[in-house]
Amino acid sequence: MPKKAQFVKPLSFVFIVVFTVVYYTWIWIWKDNDVVRTAGGNTLSVIGTMVACTWLYIAWRTSERRHRPFWILLWLGCISYSIAELIWLCYETVFDIELPFPGYPDLFYVLQVLFYMLAFFYKLKRDKGGLPMIRLVLDIAIVMTVLSTLSWHFLMRSMLALTGITHIAPDTMLSTGYALGDLVLLGGAASLYLSNVRTLSNRVVLYLCLGLLVQVIGDTMFLYMVTLHNYSSGSLADPLFITGLLFVGFAGIAHAAEIENPFAKKNNSSSRSDIPKLNIPQLILPYIGIAALFIFMIINVDGRYMMMVGTGLAIVLVMIRQVMIILENHRLARKLYDKKIELESSENRYRSIVDFHPDAIVSIGLDGRIESANPQALRMHGVTEEKLVGKHTINYFHDAHMDSIMERIELVLQGEPQIYETALRNCQGEIFQVRMTNVPIIVQGKVVGMYGIAKDITDNKRHEEQIHYLAYHDALTGLMNRAAFEHALSDTVQIARSNQELFSILFIDLDRFKNINDTLGHDVGDQLLRSVAQRLQRCVRDNDMVARLGGDEFTLLIRHMKDTREASVVAQRILDAMHQPHYIQGYEIIATPSIGIALYVGEEESPISLMKKADIAMYQVKKNGKGHYRFYNDKDQLYSKKLMLEKELSQALYRNELMLHYQPQIDALHGRVIGVEALIRWEHATLGMIMPGEFIPIAEETGLMLSIGEWVLREACQQAKQWQDEGHMIKIGINLSAQQFEQESFVSTVARILKQTGVDPVYIDLEITESIAMTHISNVIDKLKALKELGVSISIDDFGTGYSSLAYLENFPVDKLKIAREFTSRIGSSQANHMIISSIINLARSLNMNVIAEGVENHEQASMLQQIRCHEMQGYLFSKPISAEDLGKLLIKPSFAVDFKGAAVVEDSDSA
């Protein structure tokens, strides 16, 4: 709609001009034919009023909420006028009946005036309100009194005398009322134009005044014709009514166009300032009117009585107006006092913010000189305010940053705040690193200066430099660390690709360093690493890089090589240097290195692949005698998977790649899931799912089994606690490694995890192997009893495959025996195997232990185990190990059971 109004505006003005010309042309052409002239005039009047209604409707739809009541009241006035014109059209043109005057249309003409009055009253009250509104109404009343008095004396009295009428007829009174009502409306519109507080543009108010002025002229002509009894439809006054109405509607179109283009509205509206301009015309207009009445009373003796009545009434209104002015002045004085108090309070608040602000704040004039400074700024510069104020800020900026700072100051003076870091020199010559904030000081829309807010970040910068150094350097040796090496390697690869250069990387691992740490202590090991770092730096050129990846691992980056022999030369130089003993704390230590070398030979090489190749080559050296170097060979790929698992297993925990799957354990008597065994899995990013048989031996070799075992214990306890909270009371079996069980602090570790997770220990079953149970039996029994006191249960896993003594078995505080899958898999193959399983079950029953058979994979095995009264079963016949999420879905079923015929975990339809 706004775009449409913007497009319609110029055409609308053309329409008003063309419409007025056409209307008068029609009257002139058909001046001798009353029927045609009247019919055309009435039709044009209806068309004109409808167009004006449409324009005002557009203004109402596109206006802001606060303007809508004004435009809707004008629209209702225009609608009333349209109804009146339609009645004229029906009477004179359709029914060919002479319409009496006053008649039905006059009711709607009067409504038009009332709606217009309400519109102006609403606008004036909203824009002014209170005493200013009353004073404005009194101004209009005074002016209308003067105009009415003059109209009576010079117009009505003369017309009555001319026509010889001794009293005023109803039609004359109504016509006079129209004219006076239009004058009131014109006064209201003029007051909008003269008002200091205005929400409509000059153009919009000017169009409203023009429309009402045209209507006043038309009503005055109409009054004159009615008084002389020579008015007829289609007279020269009729087009003026519609033209005035169209200008009022055109004001709505202009307002809608300004909403579409606010910049044009801003340019067309009067400029505002904090102090309103003195409105001389509005101020003296009432007094001019009274003065005019006095002058006319002195000049014209005849008819002085009505002049005196009008003058007296105007004087009374002026006196009331003066009282309103006194009240308004008192209100303004009180408001001024309140503003003064508010200003003082605001200034004190501002001063408190500035004075107690932890950052240095100065105000700077347009000439660049300091006008004021807060206490923190004075402390930073070490001077008093008298010595700082008036100095040019350019004296305190570091010369190296001057050009950039001047550019930013130019932007600030254009009204754009700036935040940047720079260096300041105080009055004593000390350098401060600061975060500077410059904001413009804007007064009445103009930039008159700026504030400089300097936050001292000298210590922060120093800490950042330290953090940056530590981020890319090894804290122990001062060498570059892994992050710096990988970044440098990536850059070197890019340069080599572009320049077709050759380079190599060397991976170095110290032989038997762990033995040195364990026997001589970590302090000796640390000094040895520093000594090794120094020797490595002496073995390379300045443009090469030496880095420590961690532990006893070092890497070298040999750049700009002419041929591969340069890498061999560097490697041999390192071997020679490292074969010389290190003298540390009285010890003579020789730490030989194992060196793996990878060459960059083409664009297909990436930083990651080069590091892997050098690592693989280094491990090949380790496996083949240590203490020498080796170039990577494609045959080394055979060892890459195990090497990769060994290297990445330590990171698997931190990357959340380890997980637990759970295999259900079934109650053979009732066919229900009563427990699960927690089984670890490794979800590798590139190799996918890795079974424990591949990485558990590596964990035991590398010493990672303790941390992995503790993680499994904690994860299983947390899952058991979650299931308990959900109402699923099932026991979780957790396998223990020999290294884990042999730790002296193992019992306290279990107690701590149970307490931290809040799990009920009744639902935790710790599984140990026979080999663990038969190692240092007395110590094992004591530890098992301590675990039992925590409330957990104990199971012996893979029973029958080890070397357990039946004599000691009765002394173990064990709750369950787990028949190894080796026995379960041979069920039905021999009578001896059947007897062994039966004996284990009978033995467990005599010792008051439960028995669970592992590895149950077919119906024959399950059926035989039921016959010999095996208490629990576990195996792929019932379910493979599944994730906690999948097992949770199974547990939330209303009921579940094992159908040994169907051999799967299913819902129990009969349990309902």
N, C-alpha and C positions, 0 to 999 in steps of 0.2 A: 504493500500500500504506500509506504513513503516514497519509493521510486516512482510510482505512478503519479503521486502528487507533485513530485519534482518535475515530471515531464509535462503535467497538465498546466502548471502555473502560467507560463507565457501564453498558452492557448486560451486560458481562462480570461485573461485581461482582454485579449482580442475579442473574445466572445461578448464581453460586456459592452465594448465599444460598438461592435457590429449589431448587437441586440438593440441598443438604444437608438442607433441610426435607423434600423429597420422599423422599430416601433413608431418613431416620429414620422418616418416616410409613409407608413401605412395610414396614420391619422391624416396626413396631408393629402394623400391620394384620394382617400374615401371621405373627405370632409363633408361632401354633400349627400352621402348615403349613410344615414345613421345606423341602419341594420348591419351593413357589412363592416363599417368602422367599429361598431360595438363588438360584433362577433370576433373580429380579428384581434381587437384590443384585449378582450377577455381571454382569448386563447393564448396570446403572447404573455399575458400576465401569469397565467397558470404555468406555462413553460418556464418562465423566468424564476418563479418561486420554487419550482421543483429542482431546477439547477442549483439554486442557492442552498436548498435543503441538502442536496447531494454533497456539495462542497463542505458544508458544516459537519455532515456525517463523517467525511474523510478526516476532518480535523479532530473530531471526537475519538475515532478509532486509533489514530496515530499519536495522540497526545500522551504525555505522562499522566500518571494517576491524579496528581494534584491539579492538573489543568482540565481534566475531563468534565467536572461539574459545570465549569464556565461554558464550555462548548456545547454540552448537551442542553443547557438552558437556552442558549442562542438558537440551537436547532429546534427546540420545542416552540420558541417564538416564531421561527420561520415556518414551521409546520402549521401553526395557528393561522398565519397569514395566508398560507396555501389553501387551507380549508375555506377561509373567507372568499378567496378568489374563485374557488370551485363553486361556491354557492352563487356568486355573481354570474358565473358562466351558465349554470343551470337555469337560473331565473331568466336572464335576459336573452340567452342564445338558444337554449334547449326548449324551455317552456314559453318563451316570448311573453314573460310577465314582468311588469315594471316593479322593481324591488323598492320597498318603502325605505325611507331614511329618517331616523335610525331603524335598522332591521337586524336580521340574524347575523349577517356578516360582521356587524360592528362588535358583537360579542367576542369574536375571534380576533378582530383588530385590537381590541382592548387587551385580550390575553397576550398578544404579541408584545405589547408595551410592558405588561407586567412581567413576562418571562425575561425580557431584555433587562428590566430593572433588577430582577433577582440575580441575573448573571453578573451585572456590574457590581451589585451589592456584595455578592460572594467574592468576586475578584478583589474588590477594595478591602474587604474584611480580611481576606487571607494575606494580602500583601502588606496591609498596615495593621489593622486590629487595634483594639483599645482606644485610648484617647486620640491618637492620630486619625483613626477612622471617624470618630465623632466630629472632630474638627473639620474633616473633609466634607462630611455630610452637611455641617452647618455652612461651609463655604458654598456648597451647591445650593442650599436653601436660600442663602442671601442673594446669590446671583439670580436664582429663579424668581425670587420676590421682586428684584429690580426689573427683570425682563417682563414679568407679568404686569407690573405697574405700568411700565412703558408701553407694553402691548395694549393694555386697556385704554391708555390715554391717546395713543397715536393710531391705533388700528381699530379696536372694537368700538370705541366711542365715536370715531369718525364714520365707521361703516353704519352704525345705528343712526347717526345723524343724517347720513346720506340717504338711507333707505326710509327714514321716517318711522322706524320701528321703535316703539316705546319700551318693549321688553325683549329679552333674549329668548329666541325659540330653541326647542330641544336640539334640532339639527345644528344650530349655530353653536350651542354650548358643547355638543359632542365634538364638533370640528375644532373648536378652540381647545378642548381637552387633548385632542390628538396633537396639536401643535405644541402645547405646553409639555405634554408627555415626551415628545421628541426632544424638546429643549432639555428636559431632565436627563434623558439618555445621552444627549450630546455632552451635557455637563459631566456625566459620569465617565464617558469615554475620554473627554479632555483631561479629567483628573488622572486617569490612568497614564496619559501621555506626559503630564506634568509631574507625576509622582517621582520621588527620589528612589523608592523601592519598587522595582518593576520586574515582573517575571515574563512579560511579553516584549518582543522587540519593538523598536520604533515604527518599523514598517507595518507590522500587524495592527498596532494601535492606530496608526495613521489611516489605514484602510477602514477600520471601524468608525473613526471620526468622520471620514469622508462619506461613508454610507449613511450615517445618521444625519449629517448635514444635508445631504441630498433629500433625505426623507423629511427633514424639517422644512426645506424649501417646498417640497411637494405638498405637505400638509398645510403650509401657509397659503399656497395658491388655492388648495381645496377649500380652506376656510373662507377665503375671499369670494370664491365662486358660490359657495353655499349661502353665504350672507346675501349675495346679490341674486340668489335663486336662478343662476344661469349655468349650474353644473350639470353635465350629462356624461354618461359613460363614454370613454374614448376621448376625454379632454386632454389638454396639454399637460395636466398634472399627473395623469396616470402613469406614463413611462418613468417619471421620477421616482414613484413608489418602488417600482420593480428594480430600477437601477440602484437605488439605495440599498435594497435588499441584496442585490447581487454583489455590491461592494462588501457588505458584511460577510457574505459567503466567501468572497475572494480573500478576505482576511484569514479565514480558515484554511484555504489552499496555501496561502503564504506561510502560515504557521506549520503546516504539514511538510512543506518543502524545506523549512529551516531544520526540522527534526532530521530529515534526510541528510542535510549538509550543515552540521553544527558550526563549522567554521564561518559560514556565511552569516549565521545568526549572531555569532560573536562579533563579527565586523559591523553588523548593522545595529547591534544594541549599543546603548549608551555606555560609555566607560564608567566603571565604578571605582570608587576609592573608599578608604576607611572613613573619611569625613565627607558626608554628602554635601553637594553643592547647594548654595542658597537659591531656593526657587522663588525668584522675585515676582513673576506673574501670579503665581498662586497666592503669594503673601499679600499683595496689594489689591488683588482683584475685588474682594468684597468692599474695600474702602473706595475704590474707583466707582463702584456701582452706587454707593450711598452719596458720594459727591455728585454723581450725575443727576440723581433725584433732586438734591438740593438746588442744583443749577437750574433744572427744568422748573422747579417750583418758583424760583425767583423770576425766571423769564416769562413763564406762562401763568398768568393769573387765573385764566379760565380752567376749571377742573382741578383746582388746587386741592380739593378735599381728598380725592382718591390718591393724589400724589402724597399728601400728608400721611394717609393711612399706610401706604406702601413703605414710605420712608421710616415711619415709626416702627413698623414690623421689622424692617431690615436692621434698624438700630438695635432693637431688642436682641435679634439674632447675633449681631456683632458683639454685644455685651456678653452673651452666653459664650460666644467663640473666645473672647478674651479670657473668660474664666477657665475654659478648656486649655488655653495656651499656658496660663499660669500653672494649672495642674500638671500639664505635660512637662513644663520646664522643671517643676519640682521633681517629677519622676525621673527626668533625665539627670538632674543633679544627684539624686540618690543613686541612680545607676552608675554615674561617673565615679561617685565615691566608692561604691562596691567594686568597680573595675580597678580603681586605684589600689584598694586593699588586696584584690586578687592578683594584680600585677606585682605588688610588693612580695606577696607570698610566693608567686611563681619565680620571681627573681631570687628569693632566698633559697628556694628549692634548687634552682639551677646552680646557684653559687655553691651550695653544699655538694652537689654532684661533682662540680669541677674541682673544688678545693680538696675534697677527700678522695678523689679518683686516684687509683694506684698508678695510672699512667701519666706521663707528662703531657700537658695540654697547653697550647699557646694559641692566641687569636692573632691573625696576621692580616694587615691591611692590603689594599690593592697595590701599594707600592712595595710590598714584600717585607715591610718592617713589623716587628713584634709589637702588638698593642697591649697584651696582657698575658700573664703566665700563672699557672697554678703552682702550689708549693712543691709538687713532685718535679715539675720542670726546673724550678729553682734549685732543688737538691741535686738533680742530674747535672746541672751546669756549675753548681757550687758557688753561686753568686746571689745577690739580693735582686729584688724585682726592679729597682731603680737602674741597676747596671745592665739588665737584660732587655727591658722595654726600650724600644726605639732602635735596636740593632737590627740589621738586615739578616734575614734567615740564610742568605747565601753564604754567610761566614761560617755556618755550622755544618754544612753538608760536605761529605767527602768528595774530593775533586774527581775521583774516578767515576762517580755516579752522577755528575752534574748534568750532563746532556739529557739523560733519561728522566731526571727529576724535573727539569725545566719543562719537558714535554708533558709530564703528568700535571704540573701546576697549571699549564695552559688549559688542559681539559677541566680541571677543577674550576677555573675562572669562567668556563663555559657552562658550569652547572653540573658536571659529572663527578661524583665522589671517586676517589682513588685509594686503593690499598696496595701497598708494596713494601718490600724489605730493602733497607739501605743502611748506610753507616753514617753516624753523626759524630762530630767533634765538639766536645764541650769547651767551655771557656778556659779550662786548664790544659787543653790539648789531648785529653783522653778520648779514645775511640769507643763508641757504643754501637753494637748491632741492634737495630730497632725495626719493629714492624710499624710502618707509618700509615696512618689513616688521615687523608685530607678530605674534608667536606666543605662545600661552599656555604658561606653565610648569605642568605637571601633575605632581603628586606623589600617589601612591596614589589616583588617580582624581579628585583635586580640583585646581582651578585655584588656585595660591598666588601667582601673579604673572604677569609676561609679559616677553618680551625685545623691545627696540626696536632694529632694525637699520636704520641710516640710510645710504644710499649718496648721496654728494654728486654731484648731476647739474646743478650750476649751469652748468658749461661746456657740457654737453650741451643744456641748455635754450636757452642763448644761441645755440648752433649751429643748433638746430632753428628758432629764430626767423629766423635768417639764411637757412636753407634755405627756409623757408616764404616769406620775402620774395622770394628769388630765383626760387622756383617760380612766382610770380604777378607778377613785375615784370621789366621789361627791364633788363638790367645796364648798357647803354650810356646810355639816356635816363632811367631811373627811372620810366618809364610802366608801366602795366599791360601784360602780355604777352598772347599769343594765348589761353593757357589761362584767364587771368582774364577776358578779354573774352568768350570763349565761355560761361563760367559766368555772367557778368553778363547776357549776352544771353538765355540760357535763363531766368533768373529774371525778366527784364523781360517776356519773352513771356508767362510765366505770370501775372504781375500785370496785364498789358494785357488778357489774356483774361478775367480775373475782373472788372476794373474798366472794361472797354470803353474803354481809353485808346488814344491814338495816339502812336507814337514812330517814329524813323527811325534808320538806320545809314548812315554815310558811309565809303566806301573811298577812301583818298587814296594816290596814287603820285606821287613827285617826278619831274618831267620832266628827262631828260638827266642823272640822278644818276650813271649809270655813267661818263659822260664826265668828270664832276668827279673821281670816284675815280681814274680812269685817268690824268688829266693832273695833278692837284694832289696826289694821294696819299691814302691811306686815313685818315691822321690828320686831314686837312682834311675828308674826308667824314664822319668820326665827329663832329667838332665841328659840322658843318652839321646833322647829324641831331639833336644836342642842342638847337641853336638852333631848329630846326623844332618840336621837341617843346614847347619853352617857349612859342612863339607859338601853337601849337594849344591849349594849356591856357588861354591868355588869351582865346581866342575862344569858349569854352563856359562854361556855368553850373557851379556847384559840384556839382549833382546829375547832371551829365552825365559821360561817361567818355571819356577819350582813351587809346588803346592803340597799341603798335607790334607789328605782326604779324611783322616781320622785314625785313631789307634796308631799302629806302626806302618800305615800305608801312605806313600808319597807318590806324586805324579810329576812328570816333567813334560814340558811342551818345547820341542826343539823346532824353531821356525827357520824359514828361508834356507832349506837344505839344498845343496847342489846334487848330492847323490845319497844313496842309502848307507854308504860307509860312514857318513858323519854320525848317524845314530849309533853305529857300532863303536865308534871312537868315544863318544860320550859315555856309553854303557861301560866300556872297559875302564875309562877314567874313574867312573864311580866305583867299580869293583876294586880298583887299586887303592882308591882313597879309603874305602870302607874296610879293607883288610888290615889297615893300620889300627892299632888298639886305641880305645878311648880310656882316658884316665879320669875316673870319677870317684870321689870320696875314698881314695886309696885303692880302688878296684881297677884292674886292667881288663877292659871289656872289649871283645871283638864281636861286632854285630855284622855279619855278612848279609848282603841283600840278594833277593831273588827278583830279577828284572824281566818284565814282559814288554815287548816293543810292537807297536802297530804303526804302519806307514799309511799316510794319505797318498793314494795313487790315482784317484779319479773322482769324477763328480758324483758317482753313486755312493760315495762314503758320506756318512753323517756323523755328527759328534757322538751320538749314542753308540753307533756301531763301532767306532774307533775305540771308545772306552771299553766296550765289551771284549773286543779283540785283544787289546793290551792286557786286560784282566785275565782272559783265558790263557794267553801266552805265559803270564806270570805264574799261574797255577800249574801249568805244565812244568815250569822250572821247579816249583815246589815238589812235584811228584817225581822228579827225576834228579834228585840229589841236592837241589838248592845251591845257592851261592854262585850262580852264573846268569847269563842273559839268554833270551830266546826271542826271535821274531815270530809273529803270529803266522800260522800255517793253516790252510783250509782244513787239513785233517784234524785240527784241534777242535772242530765243531762237535766231534764225538763226545767231548767232555763238557760241552757248553751247558746242557740242561742241568746236570747235577751242580755245576758251578753256579748257575743262575739261581737254583733253588737255595743253595747254601748262602749266596749273597743276599737274596731277597727275603729269606725266611725271617730275618731279624726285623724287617720292616713290615712284615705281614700283620703283626698285631697293631701297629700304629696306623696302618692303612685300612683297618677293619676288614681284612680279607679272610680271617679265620672265622669259622662259624660252627655251630653244633647242630647235628641232626639227631633225631631221637627214634629208636626202634622199639615198638610196643612190646611189652611182656604180658603174656596171657595167663589168666587163672584157668587151669585145665579142668577144674571141677565145674565152674559156672560159665566158662567161655568169655570172661570179661577182661578188659584191659585194666591191669592193676599197677603197672609201672612201666618205665622206659629206661633204656640205656643210652646215655649221652655219648655220641661218637663225633669226633672232631673231623672237619673238612677244611680244605684250603681253596677258596675261590680265587684263582690267580687271574690277573688282569689279561694276560695273553695266552696262558696255557689252559685256562678253564679250570674245572674241578679236579683237584689233586687229592688222591686218597692218602690216609695217614701212613700206609706202608711205604710211601715214597719219601715223605719228609720227616717222619718221627725219628728214623735212624740218624738223619742229618742233624736234627735238633739235639739228640743225645750226644753226637760227636762234637758239636759246636758249643755246648753248654747252654742252649736255649730252652732245654726241656723244663727247667724250673719255672721260668716266666710263663711258658705256654701252659704248664700244668696248673699254675695258680690262676691263670685266666680261665681255663676250662672249669675249675672248681667254682670260681666266682660267677661265671656266666650261667652254669647249671643251677646254682643256688638262687640266683635272681629269677630264672625261669620257673623254678619250683615255687618260689614265693608268689609270682604272678598267677600261676595256676591255682595256688591255694586261695588267693584273694578272689578268684573267679569261681571258687567252690569245687575245684577238681583236686581231690586228695589222692594223688598218685605219687609213687616213689620214683626217684631218679637215681640210676646207678652211674657212678662216676669212676672211671678207670684211673688208677694211680701208677705212676712210673716208679722204678726203683730209686732213681736219683731224687725224686720228689719225696718219697716215703722216708729215705735215709736222712733227710735234713733234720737237725736237732730241733729246729723251730717249727717243724711241720704241724704239730698238734696246736701250737699257739696260732699258727696261720689259719688252720681250719676254724678254730674258735673265733678268731677275728672276723673271718668272712661270714660265718653264721650270724654273728652279732650285727655286722654292717648290713647284711641283706634282710635280716629279720625273718628268715625262713624257719619253719618248724623242723628241727633236726630229725624228727621221726621219719620224715619223707626223704632223707638223704642216705644213700647206700654207697659206701666207699668200697671199691673192688681192688684187691691186691692179687698178684699171681702167686703160684706155689713157690716159685724161686725166691720171691721177696719174703714169704712166710718162713722159709727154711734157712734164711741168712741171719745169723746171730739171734737164735730163737728167743733167748731170754729178753733181749732188748725189744724184739718184735712184739712179744706178748705184753710187755709193759706199755709199749706205745699203743697197741690195739685197745688195751684196757682204758688208757687215757682218752682215746677217741670215743669208746663206748660211753664214758662218763659225760661226754658232750651231748649224747642222745642220738648219735647216728648209728646206723647198722653197718656190719662188715660182711663182705662176701669174698670167697676165694674163687678167682676167675680161672677158667681152663683147668678145672680140677681133674687130676688123673694123668696129666701130661708131664708133671714135674717129678720131684723126688720127696714128696711129703711123707712124713712118718706118721702112721696111724697112732703111734703111742703119744705123739705130741698134739695130734689133732684135737683130742678132747680137752687139752689145756688152752687152746686158742679161743678167745671170746668172739666166735664167728657165728653169724646168723644164717648164712646161706652158702651152699656149694653150687657152683655153676659147672655143669657137665660140658666138657669141651666138645666143639663141633666135630672133632676127629672121631669121637665115639658115636655121636648122633648120625653122622653121615653113613656109618657102616651098619646101621640098624637093619636087620634082616639078612645080612650077609653071612653071619656066623653065630652059632649058639654061644660061643665064648664072649663075643661082644655084648650079647643080650645079658649074659650073666654079670659082666662087669658093670653095666648100667644099673641092673637090679641091685647089685651089691652096694654101689654108691648110694642109691636111694635108701636102702635099708640102713646103711651106716649113718646117713644123715638123720634118718628118723630116730635111730637109737640115741643120737647125740642131740636130739631136739633141734635140728636144723632144717631149714627149707632147702629144696632142690629146684633148680631151673635148668632146663636143657636148651643149649644154644644150637643154632644152625638147623632148625626144623624146616625142611623144605618140601615135604610131600605128605600125603594123607597116611601112608603106611607108617611113617615115623610118628606122626601125631597119634595115631590109633594105638600103636604099641606102647607109647609113653603113657597114655591114659590107662591102659590095662595094668601097667606096673605102678600106677598111682604116683606119677610125676606131678609135682604140685604146680609148676609153672613152665611155660614154653616160650621160646623166642626164635624167630627166623623168618625167612622170606615167604614161607607158606602163609603167614599172617600179614606181614607188611615189611617192606624194605625200610631202611632208615629214612625218615622224612623231616622236613623243617618244622620248627616250633609252630609256625603259622598254620601249616597243614594239619599238624596234630591237634592244634587248638580247635580247628573246625570240626574234627572228629569228636573231640571231647564235649562240645556244646550241643551235640545231638541229644534228644530226650533220653535215649537209651541206646546202648550198643553192645554187641556180643559177637563171639566167634562161632560161625557155623562150620564145624569141622568137615562137613560134607562139601560145603561150598568153598572152604579154605580161604576165607577173606574176612576182614573186619566189616560187619554189616549191622544194620539196625535190627533190633530185636522187636519184631512186631507183636510178640506175645506178652511183652513186659508191660504193656499199657494196661 
